[in-house]
Amino acid sequence: MLAPTLPLGRQGIGMELLEVVANIFTTAMAVLSGSAA
């Protein structure tokens, strides 16, 4: 039971982390551009 679900769980977590990092990066860039301009 654990063997098949572990890779899927890791993939899901990885995708979520990528999405969160992308959102934070986009927000940070927007804030930096806003403060710079």
Secondary structure, 3 states (H helix, E strand, C coil): CHHHHHHHHHHHHHHHHHHHHHHHHHHHHHHHHHHHC
